[in-house]
Amino acid sequence: MKIARHVFLGALLSGAVMGGMLAIPAVSFAQSDLTAVAQKELKGKKFSHVQVSVQNGVATLTGNVGMFYDSQDAEKRVAKVPGVSSVTNQITIEDGKPVSDADLQAKLGKQLVYFRVGYWSNMFNALTLNVQQGVVTVGGFVVNPADKNAAIALIVSERGVRGLVDHIEVGPPSPMDDGLRRRLAQAIYGAAQLNRYAIDPAKPIRILVKSGHVILVGSVDSKADRDIAGIRANGVGGVFSVDNQLLVAGSVE
């Protein structure tokens, strides 16, 4: 931000020294100035209907944008302004193209099943999704923070999304669990009866591993396939427990 850099450079050029160390004055603005500085952070057409007001360090955002992503972007930009301690986001989403909850859920659901295809973690993640009045609630389990961030970015960038509730669990960093994931994948997909499930990356047997405990989720064609997957998983060394939640296509459980 130009003003912040100007203040910082001014302190350097003044050569103010205290106790042998360069003394740099803290950046501070009057309330009206702080509001103006925060408003300048919202440049561009997408923020043309967004207003900022700052009182006692609390920035309140009002107005409207076309996408939920833009609302989050505005909040992040204002939160970085020196002197802003918190942000209250009251921006509404007005995209002019209403999307039904059913259509939005179907579209996001299709995208999320192919989520992170090409990354080794694809078959080790499983996400849940629910949409109510444009507010997306996402849950489930992912291997690492990068996978969670990618899922969130995918959702908030979709037109029709008006809010987000994040319940995604991120697995703890664990070389032991990483090794188990690889061995479990080899054991399960190495079975002649099960290797066909690896053909479509959107429909694998999902292998969730947390501190040595395993959960199998997804859908298989028969009870025999379900049982084989459970037996193969239980046979992997280092596995503490296996919760076989695989569903059999066409069955009611």
trRosetta pair geometry for C-beta under 8 A, 3 or more apart (Angstrom, degrees):
i j d omega theta_ij theta_ji phi_ij phi_ji
1 4 4.4 67 75 14 102 111
1 5 6.8 176 82 -11 50 87
1 37 7.2 56 -177 -173 139 105
1 41 7.2 -40 -103 -87 116 98
1 80 7.9 167 -35 120 123 104
1 81 7.1 91 -73 -117 163 69
1 82 7.7 -147 56 2 146 97
2 5 5.9 -61 -148 39 29 108
2 6 6.1 33 156 -25 66 108
3 6 5.6 -54 -149 32 31 115
3 7 6.6 30 154 -18 65 102
3 27 8.0 112 125 -153 94 124
3 29 8.0 38 141 -78 147 126
3 37 6.0 -80 34 -119 151 118
4 7 5.9 -54 -152 34 32 109
4 8 6.3 29 153 -18 65 109
4 27 5.7 -8 -124 -112 81 160
4 82 5.6 130 -102 -3 120 131
5 8 5.6 -57 -146 39 33 112
5 9 6.0 28 158 -15 69 109
6 9 6.1 -57 -143 40 26 105
6 10 6.2 31 155 -25 62 108
7 10 5.6 -55 -149 32 29 115
7 11 6.7 30 154 -21 63 102
7 25 7.3 -99 176 78 106 97
7 27 5.2 121 89 -103 160 94
8 11 6.0 -55 -158 30 31 110
8 12 6.9 28 148 -17 63 105
8 24 6.8 13 -136 -160 67 127
8 27 7.8 -33 -55 -64 80 114
9 12 5.5 -53 -152 35 39 113
9 13 6.2 33 154 -16 70 107
10 13 5.9 -58 -146 40 31 107
10 14 6.3 34 155 -27 65 106
11 14 5.8 -53 -148 29 30 113
11 16 6.5 -68 -162 34 75 113
11 22 7.4 107 144 162 100 106
11 23 7.5 -118 -169 104 113 54
11 24 4.3 86 144 -131 157 73
11 25 5.8 -163 -96 21 123 79
12 15 7.7 30 165 -65 37 47
12 22 7.1 17 -114 -175 61 146
12 24 7.6 5 -57 -101 66 104
15 22 7.7 -88 -151 -124 37 97
16 22 6.9 90 80 -163 63 66
16 23 4.7 -72 122 61 104 97
16 24 7.9 150 70 -77 111 35
16 25 7.9 37 64 -33 155 91
17 20 6.8 6 173 -123 112 10
17 21 6.8 156 -159 78 74 26
17 22 5.8 -49 -104 -99 69 47
17 23 6.5 148 -135 0 13 88
18 21 6.0 -32 71 67 69 79
18 22 7.8 53 23 172 73 10
18 23 4.0 60 -1 -55 115 122
27 82 4.3 25 92 133 132 155
27 83 6.9 -104 114 -40 93 98
28 82 7.9 -102 -79 134 34 110
28 83 6.3 119 -133 -91 50 117
29 33 3.9 -133 -177 98 106 113
29 34 4.2 148 91 -64 121 77
29 37 6.0 -131 -75 -4 174 139
29 82 7.7 116 -6 95 106 91
29 83 5.4 -79 32 -41 96 171
30 33 4.5 87 52 10 79 106
30 34 6.8 -146 89 -10 36 88
31 34 5.7 -56 -145 35 28 112
31 35 6.5 31 155 -19 63 103
31 54 6.1 -164 -160 97 73 91
31 55 6.5 31 -149 -110 127 49
31 56 7.9 -6 -105 -41 117 40
32 35 5.8 -51 -152 33 32 112
32 36 6.6 32 151 -17 64 106
33 36 5.6 -57 -152 37 34 112
33 37 6.2 34 152 -20 69 105
34 37 5.6 -50 -144 35 33 111
34 38 6.3 33 156 -18 64 106
34 54 4.6 -95 113 86 110 153
34 81 7.2 122 -164 141 82 129
34 83 5.0 -114 -121 114 125 142
34 84 7.1 157 -179 -62 115 79
35 38 5.8 -56 -147 38 29 110
35 39 6.3 31 154 -22 64 107
35 52 6.0 173 -157 110 72 93
35 53 5.9 -3 -125 -134 122 40
35 54 4.6 -156 -77 23 73 96
36 39 5.7 -53 -146 34 30 112
36 40 6.6 34 153 -24 63 104
37 40 5.8 -54 -155 29 32 113
37 41 7.3 39 147 -27 60 97
37 81 5.7 137 119 -155 107 126
37 83 7.8 76 68 47 142 130
38 41 5.8 -47 -164 18 39 115
38 42 7.7 24 147 -10 63 101
38 52 4.4 -138 115 142 115 154
38 54 5.8 132 2 -44 148 126
38 59 5.5 -171 -147 -124 159 133
38 78 5.0 46 -160 -137 105 94
38 81 4.9 -87 -93 -21 78 171
38 84 6.3 101 -92 -67 123 134
39 42 6.1 -63 -164 35 43 105
39 51 7.4 -15 -113 -151 108 52
39 52 4.8 -157 -76 41 72 116
40 43 6.9 7 178 -54 52 97
41 77 4.4 166 151 154 118 110
41 78 5.8 163 76 -82 141 56
41 80 7.5 159 -138 63 150 98
41 81 6.1 -115 -34 -66 147 112
42 47 3.9 -152 173 165 97 152
42 50 5.4 -113 179 86 152 123
42 52 6.7 162 -2 -29 136 121
42 74 5.7 29 -111 -132 113 95
42 77 6.3 139 -76 95 67 144
42 78 7.2 -1 -50 -61 104 98
43 47 6.8 66 62 52 10 131
44 47 5.5 75 69 20 81 98
44 48 7.7 -105 110 -44 46 79
45 48 5.4 -20 -158 -28 44 119
46 65 6.0 42 170 -148 85 104
46 66 6.5 -91 -140 22 89 105
46 67 7.9 -36 -155 31 124 94
46 70 4.9 -129 162 -132 124 136
47 50 4.5 -61 -163 32 76 123
47 65 7.0 -18 -97 -98 50 110
47 70 7.2 -164 -70 180 72 110
47 74 6.0 142 -111 -97 113 113
49 63 4.5 170 136 -179 71 115
49 64 5.1 -21 112 57 131 73
49 65 7.0 -178 64 -75 100 49
50 61 6.1 -12 -170 -167 105 99
50 62 7.3 154 -154 81 57 39
50 63 4.1 -167 -106 69 39 141
50 64 7.4 -142 -75 46 71 23
50 65 6.3 8 -60 -60 116 98
50 74 5.6 -115 -170 -131 164 152
50 91 6.1 -11 -118 -109 105 120
51 61 7.4 153 78 -154 47 50
51 62 5.2 -18 60 64 97 89
51 63 5.1 130 7 -39 76 119
52 59 5.7 -19 -163 -166 103 104
52 60 7.2 145 -155 73 50 49
52 61 5.9 -20 -99 -98 71 68
52 78 6.0 -179 -119 -115 135 136
53 59 7.2 150 77 -153 39 55
53 60 5.0 -17 62 56 91 99
53 62 7.5 13 5 5 106 110
54 57 7.1 -3 -175 -124 100 10
54 58 6.9 161 -151 77 60 39
54 59 4.8 -24 -95 -95 86 72
54 60 7.6 180 -82 15 37 69
54 83 7.6 55 176 122 151 106
54 84 6.5 -94 -123 -100 126 90
55 58 5.8 -24 69 59 70 91
55 60 7.5 4 17 -4 98 110
57 83 6.3 -134 -115 163 78 62
57 84 6.1 144 -169 -140 65 29
57 85 3.7 33 153 5 124 109
57 86 7.0 66 128 21 91 72
58 84 7.8 89 -118 -155 13 72
58 85 6.5 -43 -71 61 56 94
58 86 5.3 -14 -117 68 77 92
58 87 7.6 161 -165 -94 60 24
58 88 6.3 32 173 -11 104 107
59 78 4.9 -158 127 158 159 127
59 79 7.6 -143 45 -78 135 50
59 81 7.3 93 -59 48 149 128
59 84 4.8 -7 -24 -139 122 120
59 86 7.3 -166 29 95 74 44
59 87 4.8 -22 71 -111 101 75
59 88 7.1 -174 92 26 49 69
60 87 7.8 159 -87 -163 27 57
60 88 4.6 -14 -110 66 73 108
60 90 6.4 10 -176 8 90 117
61 71 7.9 144 120 -155 142 76
61 74 5.8 124 -145 129 152 123
61 75 6.5 -110 2 -85 154 72
61 78 6.5 -171 -66 7 116 161
61 87 6.5 22 -13 -176 109 103
61 88 7.0 -172 22 90 71 56
61 89 5.1 -5 53 -124 120 57
61 90 6.0 173 84 37 62 67
61 91 5.2 -29 127 -42 111 99
62 90 5.0 -10 -96 83 69 112
62 91 6.8 169 -146 -81 17 56
63 91 5.9 -16 70 -121 68 82
63 92 7.6 -139 115 31 30 79
64 91 6.3 140 -107 -170 30 77
64 92 4.7 -34 -103 72 92 85
64 93 6.9 150 -157 -104 88 10
64 94 4.4 12 177 14 141 115
65 70 3.9 -152 165 100 144 126
65 71 5.3 -168 42 -60 134 73
65 74 6.9 -163 -50 -20 146 134
65 91 5.8 17 2 172 102 129
65 92 8.0 165 25 83 61 43
65 93 6.5 -34 72 -113 73 59
65 94 7.6 138 68 36 24 73
66 70 6.2 65 50 12 69 149
66 93 7.3 37 163 -159 15 74
66 94 6.9 -60 -103 80 46 56
66 95 4.8 84 -168 -108 70 72
66 96 7.6 -34 -131 10 93 95
66 159 8.0 -32 150 -124 91 97
67 70 4.8 102 64 0 80 100
67 71 7.5 -140 103 -3 49 84
67 93 6.8 23 -146 -141 13 109
67 95 6.3 62 -73 -88 60 117
67 156 7.9 102 152 161 100 68
67 157 7.4 22 166 -147 140 38
67 159 6.1 -76 -107 -103 105 65
67 161 7.4 42 -166 57 78 89
68 71 5.4 -50 -156 31 43 116
68 72 6.6 39 150 -15 70 102
68 93 5.6 -25 -69 -89 69 141
68 156 5.2 -118 103 -155 107 76
68 161 4.4 -77 11 103 142 95
68 162 6.0 -167 -74 -115 117 17
68 163 6.8 -154 -125 -61 134 25
68 164 6.9 125 160 -27 144 101
69 72 5.8 -58 -153 39 34 109
69 73 6.2 37 149 -23 67 107
69 156 4.6 119 -84 139 77 94
69 157 5.0 45 -65 -94 144 53
69 161 8.0 70 -32 70 76 123
70 73 5.4 -51 -144 35 33 116
70 74 6.4 39 155 -23 65 101
71 74 5.9 -51 -151 31 29 111
71 75 6.7 29 151 -18 62 105
71 89 6.4 99 172 -178 99 127
71 91 4.4 -174 -127 88 102 133
71 93 6.5 -74 -34 -74 135 90
72 75 5.6 -54 -151 35 35 114
72 76 6.4 34 153 -19 67 105
72 156 5.9 -13 7 -171 149 147
73 76 5.8 -55 -149 35 31 110
73 77 6.4 31 154 -20 65 107
74 77 5.9 -57 -149 34 30 111
74 78 6.4 20 159 -12 66 109
74 89 7.5 129 88 -127 103 107
74 91 6.4 94 63 -44 146 159
75 78 6.2 -62 -147 40 27 103
75 79 6.1 31 156 -26 64 111
75 87 5.1 149 -153 118 83 149
75 89 4.8 -31 -88 -81 123 129
75 91 7.9 -127 -51 10 95 128
76 79 5.7 -55 -145 32 28 115
76 80 6.9 28 158 -22 61 105
77 80 6.2 -63 -163 28 30 109
77 81 7.8 42 143 -37 60 93
78 81 5.8 -33 -166 -1 47 117
78 84 6.1 -159 155 -160 76 171
78 87 5.4 115 94 -108 115 132
79 84 6.1 -141 -135 111 31 127
79 86 7.8 -6 -121 -146 91 27
79 87 5.0 -83 -76 -19 88 131
80 84 7.7 30 58 56 20 125
81 84 4.5 67 71 -2 95 124
84 87 6.7 29 167 -66 123 86
93 134 7.4 -159 70 155 139 148
93 161 7.7 -125 -143 97 171 50
93 162 4.7 -147 41 -121 140 79
95 98 7.9 151 70 -68 97 36
95 159 5.8 143 -163 -161 161 97
95 160 7.0 -91 45 -70 154 43
97 159 6.7 11 78 158 121 128
97 160 7.5 -75 102 -74 88 84
98 160 7.5 80 -174 -122 34 91
99 103 5.4 -121 -176 84 86 118
99 104 4.9 98 129 -62 119 101
99 134 7.4 106 68 -104 90 93
99 159 6.6 128 -31 118 141 80
99 160 3.0 -32 39 -117 140 136
100 103 4.5 89 59 9 89 102
100 104 6.8 -160 89 -6 44 87
101 104 5.8 -59 -144 40 30 109
101 105 6.0 28 159 -19 67 109
101 131 4.5 175 -160 114 86 106
101 132 6.4 25 -128 -107 143 25
101 133 6.8 -21 -74 -44 121 23
101 134 7.0 -107 -88 -52 80 43
102 105 6.0 -56 -145 37 26 109
102 106 6.3 25 156 -18 62 109
102 131 8.0 -163 -60 74 22 124
103 106 5.8 -56 -147 37 29 111
103 107 6.3 25 157 -17 65 109
103 160 7.5 -101 94 -157 102 168
104 107 5.9 -57 -146 38 29 108
104 108 6.1 20 161 -9 66 111
104 131 5.1 170 92 -157 112 167
104 134 7.0 100 -3 -117 173 55
104 136 7.5 -120 143 -78 122 105
104 158 7.1 125 -151 132 92 129
104 160 4.7 -151 -96 122 119 135
104 161 6.9 149 -161 -71 133 65
105 108 6.1 -59 -140 45 27 103
105 109 5.7 32 159 -25 64 113
105 129 6.2 152 -148 129 84 114
105 130 7.2 -6 -117 -144 123 27
105 131 4.3 -142 -67 16 96 124
106 109 5.7 -55 -141 36 24 114
106 110 6.5 25 159 -20 61 105
107 110 6.0 -55 -153 32 28 109
107 111 6.6 23 152 -14 62 108
107 158 6.9 153 112 -158 121 136
108 111 5.6 -58 -149 39 35 111
108 112 6.0 30 156 -19 70 110
108 129 5.9 -179 110 -160 115 151
108 131 7.3 130 33 -56 138 128
108 136 6.7 -161 -140 -126 178 137
108 154 7.6 128 -143 130 85 102
108 155 6.2 46 -140 -114 128 80
108 158 6.0 -102 -83 -15 98 175
109 112 5.9 -58 -142 38 28 107
109 113 6.6 29 160 -23 63 102
109 129 5.4 -157 -86 61 82 149
110 113 6.3 -53 -151 27 29 107
110 114 7.3 7 156 3 60 106
111 114 6.4 -75 -161 49 33 96
111 115 6.7 67 138 -65 65 85
111 154 5.9 -178 138 174 130 129
111 158 7.7 -164 21 -81 160 132
112 115 4.6 -6 -155 -32 46 127
112 127 5.2 -95 174 72 130 135
112 129 6.3 157 28 -49 160 137
112 151 6.7 52 -125 -137 100 98
112 154 7.0 151 -82 106 75 146
113 202 4.1 58 134 -161 106 97
113 203 7.3 19 176 -63 124 58
114 117 4.9 -39 -175 -20 74 128
114 201 6.7 76 -129 97 70 102
114 202 5.0 -36 -72 -88 73 103
115 122 7.3 163 92 -129 59 83
115 125 7.0 -89 98 99 113 140
115 127 6.8 19 40 10 157 137
115 147 7.9 91 145 -164 110 89
115 150 7.1 141 -170 117 98 110
115 151 6.0 34 -160 -97 145 87
115 154 6.7 -115 -114 1 105 168
116 119 4.3 -60 180 43 93 123
116 121 5.8 -40 149 78 146 93
116 122 4.8 -171 102 -87 92 77
116 125 6.5 71 46 24 142 148
116 147 5.8 -12 -71 -127 153 95
116 150 6.3 103 -72 97 96 150
117 122 5.3 67 -96 -109 44 149
117 201 4.5 102 -127 118 110 146
117 202 7.4 -36 -74 -64 129 69
118 122 7.4 98 29 -45 37 133
119 122 5.7 131 69 -40 75 87
119 147 7.6 -173 107 -92 152 98
120 124 7.8 14 132 10 70 121
121 124 5.1 -81 -158 55 61 107
121 125 5.7 57 147 -29 94 107
121 142 7.2 55 158 -170 132 80
121 143 4.3 -122 -141 22 125 142
121 144 6.8 -106 -97 16 160 99
121 147 5.6 -103 112 -75 148 138
122 125 6.5 -69 -153 30 25 105
122 201 5.9 -6 141 -177 152 109
122 204 7.2 101 121 16 96 140
123 185 6.4 101 92 -110 141 117
123 198 7.9 -24 -86 -116 146 82
123 201 7.7 -104 -62 -153 89 75
123 204 4.2 -56 -118 101 103 156
123 205 7.3 36 -166 73 110 52
123 206 6.1 -162 -175 -117 58 51
123 207 6.0 30 137 21 94 94
124 143 5.1 49 108 -62 120 119
124 181 5.1 1 -100 -145 141 130
124 185 7.9 -67 -62 -62 98 117
124 206 7.2 132 -118 -165 15 73
124 207 5.5 -41 -105 75 68 81
124 208 6.7 125 -170 -98 62 43
124 209 6.7 -39 -152 15 111 96
125 140 7.3 70 174 138 76 123
125 141 6.7 -159 -145 100 54 64
125 142 4.6 14 -125 -117 109 70
125 143 6.1 -86 -68 -13 89 85
125 147 5.7 -150 -89 175 143 146
125 206 7.1 -81 80 -147 32 115
125 208 7.9 74 -119 -96 17 86
126 140 5.0 -139 107 -162 63 119
126 141 5.7 24 52 49 83 86
126 206 4.3 89 -70 162 113 159
126 208 5.9 -67 13 -63 118 119
126 217 5.0 55 -123 72 165 138
126 218 7.5 -121 -109 -57 124 80
127 138 6.1 -13 -174 -170 112 99
127 139 7.0 147 -161 82 62 38
127 140 3.9 -158 -119 41 36 156
127 141 7.9 -146 -78 38 51 39
127 142 7.2 16 -70 -60 95 98
127 151 6.2 173 -94 -140 153 145
127 168 6.9 -22 -120 -109 96 105
128 138 6.9 154 80 -159 58 48
128 139 4.4 -13 56 65 108 91
128 140 4.6 158 0 -51 75 97
129 136 6.9 -30 -156 -163 88 97
129 137 7.4 143 -158 81 39 59
129 138 5.7 -5 -103 -107 69 74
129 139 8.0 -161 -63 28 33 68
130 136 7.4 147 79 -157 46 50
130 137 4.6 -12 62 58 97 104
131 134 7.0 4 -173 -110 99 13
131 135 7.1 155 -153 74 57 42
131 136 5.3 -20 -100 -99 81 68
131 137 7.6 -167 -76 20 33 71
132 135 5.5 -25 70 59 74 94
132 137 7.4 17 13 -6 100 109
133 162 7.1 -67 132 60 72 137
134 160 6.2 -139 -127 162 95 66
134 161 6.2 141 -179 -152 82 26
134 162 3.3 47 127 13 128 116
134 163 6.6 91 112 17 84 81
135 162 5.9 -62 -65 78 61 88
135 163 3.7 -16 -115 68 89 111
135 164 7.2 -153 -161 -59 69 20
135 165 6.5 50 162 -14 105 101
136 155 5.4 -155 101 -171 158 125
136 161 5.6 -34 -12 -133 122 105
136 163 7.0 177 23 88 62 56
136 164 5.4 -12 65 -110 92 66
136 165 7.1 -163 97 29 47 71
137 164 8.0 144 -88 -165 35 45
137 165 4.2 -14 -109 66 78 115
137 167 6.6 22 -179 4 89 115
138 151 6.6 175 160 147 152 120
138 152 7.6 -167 61 -91 150 65
138 155 6.2 -110 -39 -69 145 160
138 164 7.2 -19 10 -159 106 91
138 165 7.3 161 22 81 60 62
138 166 6.2 -11 62 -118 94 55
138 167 6.7 -178 92 39 46 74
138 168 6.0 -5 119 -52 97 99
139 167 3.8 -18 -99 86 92 110
139 168 6.2 -174 -142 -77 30 47
139 169 7.6 29 -171 -9 74 84
140 167 7.9 99 12 97 48 86
140 168 6.0 -14 63 -122 72 74
140 169 7.1 -133 111 29 33 84
141 168 7.5 152 -96 -166 19 69
141 169 4.9 -25 -105 71 70 102
141 170 7.9 153 -157 -92 59 18
141 171 6.6 62 -178 -51 100 92
141 208 5.1 68 84 -139 146 128
141 210 7.3 -91 -153 -55 142 122
141 215 7.9 104 25 57 156 131
142 147 3.9 -164 180 102 129 124
142 148 5.1 179 57 -61 147 76
142 151 6.8 -144 -66 -12 149 138
142 168 6.0 9 3 179 111 117
142 169 7.4 163 24 83 65 52
142 170 5.8 -26 71 -109 89 64
142 171 7.0 -130 98 -1 41 89
143 147 5.7 83 45 3 79 149
143 170 7.8 0 103 -157 19 69
143 171 5.3 -33 -141 34 38 126
143 181 7.6 22 -112 -89 127 161
144 147 5.4 102 60 6 69 100
144 148 7.5 -131 106 -1 41 90
144 170 6.5 40 -158 -162 16 105
144 171 7.0 -46 -62 56 47 90
144 173 7.6 56 -113 -89 94 76
145 148 5.4 -56 -149 38 41 113
145 149 6.1 40 155 -21 73 104
145 170 5.6 23 -75 -139 60 153
146 149 5.8 -53 -145 37 31 111
146 150 6.3 32 155 -20 64 107
147 150 5.7 -54 -147 36 31 112
147 151 6.5 32 154 -20 64 105
147 170 7.8 153 62 -120 97 91
148 151 5.8 -56 -151 34 32 111
148 152 6.4 28 155 -16 66 107
148 168 5.0 158 -128 114 104 143
148 170 5.4 -59 -36 -80 140 110
149 152 5.8 -55 -147 38 31 110
149 153 6.2 34 155 -21 65 108
150 153 5.7 -53 -145 36 30 113
150 154 6.5 35 154 -23 63 104
151 154 5.7 -53 -152 31 31 113
151 155 6.6 25 154 -16 64 107
151 168 6.6 134 78 -90 144 158
152 155 5.8 -59 -150 37 32 109
152 156 6.2 17 162 -9 70 110
152 164 7.1 82 -147 -177 88 153
152 166 6.5 0 -101 -104 116 127
152 168 7.7 -117 -56 9 96 145
153 156 6.4 -59 -137 42 26 100
153 157 6.1 21 164 -18 62 118
154 157 6.3 -72 -152 38 21 108
154 158 7.1 29 153 -36 59 105
155 158 6.0 -56 -162 12 33 114
155 161 6.2 123 162 -107 74 157
155 164 6.2 111 119 -112 129 121
156 161 6.1 -138 -127 101 36 151
156 164 6.0 -45 -81 -48 93 145
158 161 5.1 88 75 -21 88 117
161 164 6.9 24 175 -63 122 90
171 174 7.2 -86 151 19 104 109
171 177 6.5 -156 165 135 133 161
171 209 7.1 48 -133 86 150 66
171 210 5.5 -136 -125 -102 98 82
172 177 7.6 122 73 -1 77 150
172 210 7.3 90 18 -152 89 79
172 211 6.7 38 41 -60 125 91
174 177 3.7 65 90 10 120 108
174 178 6.6 175 96 -13 64 80
174 211 6.8 -167 -83 -89 166 51
175 178 5.4 -52 -147 36 36 116
175 179 6.4 38 155 -19 66 103
176 179 5.9 -57 -154 35 30 110
176 180 6.5 30 149 -19 64 106
176 212 6.7 -26 132 -69 123 89
176 238 6.9 -155 -174 -176 97 131
177 180 5.4 -53 -148 37 36 115
177 181 6.4 44 152 -27 67 99
177 209 4.7 158 -161 125 96 117
177 210 7.0 16 -121 -110 140 20
177 211 6.8 -38 -71 -62 119 23
177 212 7.0 -108 -87 -53 79 46
178 181 5.7 -47 -151 26 32 114
178 182 6.9 28 153 -14 62 103
179 182 6.0 -57 -155 36 34 109
179 183 6.4 25 154 -12 68 109
179 238 7.3 -7 102 99 110 169
180 183 5.8 -62 -145 43 32 106
180 184 5.8 33 158 -21 70 110
180 209 5.2 159 97 -146 121 152
180 212 6.7 169 -63 -116 162 51
180 214 7.4 -138 156 -75 127 109
180 236 6.8 108 -151 135 79 134
180 238 5.6 -134 -91 106 102 123
180 239 6.5 127 -147 -79 122 76
181 184 5.9 -56 -144 38 25 111
181 185 6.3 27 157 -20 62 107
181 207 6.3 140 -140 109 73 121
181 209 5.2 -129 -72 13 85 145
182 185 5.8 -55 -148 34 29 111
182 186 6.5 27 154 -16 63 107
183 186 5.7 -54 -148 38 33 112
183 187 6.2 32 154 -19 66 108
183 236 5.0 133 125 -153 112 121
183 237 7.5 -67 156 49 159 74
183 238 7.5 88 57 45 152 123
184 187 5.7 -55 -144 38 31 110
184 188 6.0 18 162 -10 67 110
184 207 5.0 156 120 -168 132 147
184 209 7.0 179 6 -65 153 126
184 214 6.6 171 -113 -123 150 139
184 233 5.8 30 -142 -124 102 81
184 236 5.4 -62 -85 -43 68 170
184 239 7.4 101 -82 -78 109 125
185 188 6.2 -59 -138 43 25 101
185 189 5.7 -4 175 11 65 117
185 207 6.2 -140 -71 23 74 157
186 189 6.8 -63 -123 54 17 90
186 190 5.2 26 169 -32 58 125
187 190 5.9 -55 -132 34 14 115
187 191 7.4 26 157 -33 51 95
187 232 4.5 163 147 168 99 101
187 233 6.7 145 99 -84 131 39
187 235 6.5 180 -160 76 141 100
187 236 5.2 -123 -16 -71 159 106
188 191 6.4 -50 -171 9 32 109
188 194 5.7 -91 167 124 69 154
188 205 5.9 -118 159 75 143 139
188 207 6.8 -169 11 -75 153 129
188 229 5.4 36 -138 -137 108 80
188 232 5.0 144 -90 102 56 137
188 233 6.3 19 -70 -64 108 83
189 194 6.0 -120 -113 113 36 103
189 195 5.2 82 -178 -110 70 67
189 197 7.0 -123 -109 67 85 94
189 198 5.0 57 -139 -49 128 131
189 205 7.8 -169 -67 38 82 111
190 194 8.0 20 54 68 32 108
190 195 7.0 36 -116 -76 12 106
190 232 7.8 171 58 -157 89 139
191 194 4.3 50 74 23 106 109
191 195 6.8 -171 75 -36 50 79
191 228 5.7 158 164 156 162 122
191 229 7.7 -139 34 -84 149 54
191 232 5.6 -102 -43 -74 130 150
192 195 6.4 -38 -137 4 27 111
193 224 7.2 -90 178 127 150 105
193 225 6.1 -154 143 -105 110 77
193 228 5.5 40 76 84 135 175
194 197 5.6 -35 -178 14 71 117
194 205 7.0 -26 -169 -10 119 140
194 220 8.0 -43 -121 -127 90 126
194 225 6.3 133 -92 -152 84 92
194 228 6.2 -159 -46 106 117 124
194 229 6.1 125 -107 -79 145 87
194 232 7.5 -101 10 7 156 158
195 198 5.8 -41 -171 19 58 115
196 199 5.7 -20 -171 -13 56 117
197 200 7.9 -66 -169 46 42 79
197 203 6.7 -114 -160 119 76 85
197 204 5.7 101 145 -138 95 50
197 205 5.3 42 135 -21 153 89
197 218 7.9 94 -169 133 133 147
197 220 7.0 -44 -87 -111 137 85
197 225 7.9 128 -47 -175 129 132
198 201 7.8 16 -172 -87 54 58
198 204 6.1 37 -104 -112 53 101
200 203 4.5 28 91 31 115 103
200 204 7.7 -158 88 -50 63 62
201 204 6.5 -12 -150 -32 42 108
203 218 7.0 121 -172 -165 58 117
203 219 7.2 -53 -158 58 99 93
204 218 6.6 -94 103 -110 45 160
205 216 6.0 -12 174 -162 105 102
205 217 7.9 147 -172 72 59 35
205 218 4.9 -156 -127 52 43 146
205 220 6.8 15 -89 -69 106 105
205 229 5.7 -149 -153 -133 160 144
205 246 6.5 -20 -137 -102 102 124
206 216 7.0 142 77 -160 60 47
206 217 4.6 -26 66 68 115 84
206 218 4.7 147 5 -44 86 109
207 214 6.7 -29 -167 -156 81 104
207 216 6.3 -12 -104 -105 59 71
207 233 7.5 -175 -129 -110 106 120
208 214 6.9 138 78 -159 58 51
208 215 4.3 -15 63 60 114 95
208 216 7.6 -163 23 -74 80 24
208 217 6.5 30 -9 6 117 109
209 212 7.4 18 -171 -90 93 10
209 213 7.3 151 -154 75 52 43
209 214 5.6 -15 -99 -100 73 73
210 213 5.5 -27 70 61 77 93
210 215 7.8 11 12 1 103 104
211 240 7.7 -18 121 17 74 143
212 238 6.4 -119 -131 157 100 76
212 239 6.4 161 -178 -139 76 33
212 240 4.1 71 129 -9 112 112
212 241 7.9 80 123 19 83 68
213 239 7.9 94 -115 -167 25 72
213 240 5.3 -50 -77 67 67 111
213 241 5.0 -1 -130 54 86 96
213 243 7.5 29 169 -5 98 104
214 233 5.6 -161 120 178 154 125
214 239 5.5 -23 -11 -146 127 115
214 240 8.0 156 -3 50 80 67
214 241 6.8 -166 33 93 72 52
214 242 4.7 -15 74 -109 110 69
214 243 7.0 -178 97 25 56 67
215 242 7.8 156 -88 -161 29 51
215 243 4.6 -16 -110 67 76 106
215 245 6.0 7 -175 9 93 118
216 229 5.7 141 -164 137 159 123
216 230 6.7 -130 25 -84 151 69
216 233 6.2 -130 -53 -43 126 161
216 242 6.9 19 -12 -173 106 97
216 243 7.2 -171 22 90 68 55
216 244 5.0 -3 49 -126 119 59
216 245 6.1 173 80 38 61 66
216 246 5.1 -28 124 -42 108 98
217 245 5.0 -7 -94 83 74 111
217 246 6.7 179 -134 -82 19 53
218 246 5.8 -16 65 -122 72 82
218 247 7.3 -140 108 30 33 82
219 246 7.0 144 -107 -169 20 76
219 247 4.8 -32 -106 73 76 96
219 248 7.4 127 -158 -121 73 8
219 249 5.3 81 170 -68 114 84
220 225 4.0 -155 166 104 134 125
220 226 5.2 -180 54 -64 138 73
220 229 6.9 -156 -61 -15 153 139
220 246 5.3 21 -2 170 111 126
220 247 7.4 162 23 80 66 44
220 248 6.1 -37 73 -108 80 57
220 249 6.9 -130 93 -13 29 90
221 225 5.7 76 49 4 74 151
221 248 7.4 8 129 -155 15 73
221 249 5.6 -22 -116 27 43 122
222 225 4.8 104 59 3 78 98
222 226 7.1 -136 103 -3 47 86
222 248 6.3 18 -159 -143 14 110
223 226 5.3 -51 -151 35 40 117
223 227 6.2 39 152 -20 69 104
223 248 5.4 -20 -68 -90 64 149
223 251 7.8 75 -63 -50 94 158
224 227 5.8 -55 -147 37 31 109
224 228 6.3 31 155 -20 65 107
225 228 5.8 -54 -145 36 30 111
225 229 6.4 33 156 -21 64 105
225 246 7.8 -119 112 143 88 148
225 248 7.9 137 57 -113 99 87
226 229 6.0 -57 -154 33 28 111
226 230 6.6 24 152 -15 63 108
226 244 6.6 111 175 166 89 124
226 246 4.6 -172 -127 90 92 124
226 248 5.8 -71 -35 -70 136 95
227 230 5.7 -58 -152 37 34 111
227 231 6.3 32 154 -19 68 107
228 231 5.7 -55 -145 37 32 110
228 232 6.2 30 157 -18 67 107
229 232 5.9 -57 -146 38 28 109
229 233 6.3 27 156 -19 63 109
229 244 6.9 135 95 -133 99 114
229 246 6.0 75 69 -26 147 158
230 233 5.8 -57 -147 36 29 110
230 234 6.3 26 157 -17 65 109
230 242 6.0 143 -153 131 75 136
230 244 4.0 -27 -93 -79 116 147
230 246 7.6 -132 -50 17 94 122
231 234 5.9 -58 -148 38 29 110
231 235 6.4 28 154 -22 63 111
232 235 5.8 -61 -152 34 30 113
232 236 7.5 42 151 -36 61 94
233 236 6.1 -43 -164 6 39 113
233 239 6.6 150 161 -135 74 168
233 242 4.7 126 113 -122 120 141
233 244 7.4 163 45 -82 141 96
234 239 6.6 -140 -131 92 33 142
234 242 5.0 -101 -73 8 79 145
236 239 4.9 79 78 -22 93 123
239 242 6.3 21 161 -55 133 94
247 251 7.1 -165 -180 62 79 100
247 253 6.5 -144 -128 19 88 134
248 251 4.2 36 81 12 102 133
248 253 7.6 108 32 -40 88 122
